[in-house]
Amino acid sequence: MSRIDPRYEVVSPNSQEELQALLEEKWPDRRVPAHEFHQLIQMNTLDMSILKSHLGCNRAWYNTHELAEWLWKRSNYYDDDE
């Protein structure tokens, strides 16, 4: 069984807005460096391709709103909202 790194806290946002607020805690200027985000969530090549197909290729950064929307719509929480 994999253990959670003690540097991290498990969070469970209840809305896209809460998810965006969490992203803005880490990136208060609302700009998320693309390479940093990819590394942080350990994206593989397929995940990056899917993200780029939705948010655009050759991006140096994403804004917190678009990332929150993209992540939320692909989560189990979003499915529960429907």
C-alpha positions as CSV (number, residue, x, y, z in Angstrom):
1,M,0.0,0.0,0.0
2,S,1.3,3.4,-1.0
3,R,1.6,6.0,1.8
4,I,0.8,9.6,1.4
5,D,3.9,11.9,1.7
6,P,3.6,13.7,5.1
7,R,4.3,17.0,3.3
8,Y,0.9,16.8,1.7
9,E,-2.6,17.1,3.0
10,V,-5.6,15.2,1.5
11,V,-8.3,17.6,0.5
12,S,-11.8,17.0,-0.9
13,P,-13.2,20.1,-2.6
14,N,-17.0,20.2,-2.9
15,S,-17.2,22.5,-5.9
16,Q,-15.1,23.8,-8.8
17,E,-14.9,27.1,-6.9
18,E,-13.3,25.4,-3.9
19,L,-10.9,23.6,-6.2
20,Q,-9.9,26.9,-7.8
21,A,-9.4,28.4,-4.3
22,L,-7.1,25.5,-3.5
23,L,-5.1,26.2,-6.6
24,E,-4.9,29.9,-5.8
25,E,-3.4,29.0,-2.3
26,K,-0.5,27.5,-4.1
27,W,-0.4,30.0,-7.0
28,P,-1.8,33.3,-5.6
29,D,-1.1,35.2,-8.8
30,R,-3.5,32.7,-10.6
31,R,-0.8,31.7,-13.1
32,V,0.3,28.1,-12.9
33,P,3.5,27.2,-14.7
34,A,2.7,24.4,-17.1
35,H,5.9,22.4,-16.4
36,E,5.5,22.8,-12.7
37,F,1.9,21.5,-12.8
38,H,2.8,18.6,-15.0
39,Q,5.5,17.6,-12.6
40,L,3.5,18.2,-9.4
41,I,0.7,15.8,-10.4
42,Q,3.2,13.4,-12.2
43,M,1.5,13.6,-15.6
44,N,2.4,11.0,-18.0
45,T,2.7,11.6,-21.8
46,L,-0.9,10.6,-22.4
47,D,-2.3,12.8,-19.6
48,M,-0.3,15.8,-21.0
49,S,-1.6,15.2,-24.5
50,I,-5.2,15.2,-23.2
51,L,-4.6,18.3,-21.2
52,K,-3.0,20.1,-24.2
53,S,-5.8,19.0,-26.5
54,H,-8.3,20.8,-24.2
55,L,-6.3,23.8,-23.0
56,G,-3.9,24.3,-25.9
57,C,-0.4,23.2,-26.9
58,N,2.8,25.1,-26.2
59,R,1.5,26.8,-23.1
60,A,4.0,28.2,-20.6
61,W,1.3,28.6,-18.0
62,Y,-2.4,28.0,-17.2
63,N,-4.7,30.1,-15.2
64,T,-6.3,28.7,-12.1
65,H,-9.9,29.0,-13.4
66,E,-9.3,27.0,-16.5
67,L,-7.3,24.3,-14.6
68,A,-10.0,24.0,-11.9
69,E,-12.7,23.7,-14.6
70,W,-10.7,21.1,-16.5
71,L,-9.9,19.0,-13.4
72,W,-13.4,19.3,-11.9
73,K,-15.2,18.2,-15.1
74,R,-13.0,15.1,-15.1
75,S,-13.5,14.2,-11.5
76,N,-15.9,11.8,-9.8
77,Y,-17.3,14.8,-7.9
78,Y,-18.5,16.4,-11.1
79,D,-20.3,13.2,-12.1
80,D,-22.1,13.4,-8.7
81,D,-23.3,16.9,-9.6
82,E,-25.0,15.8,-12.7
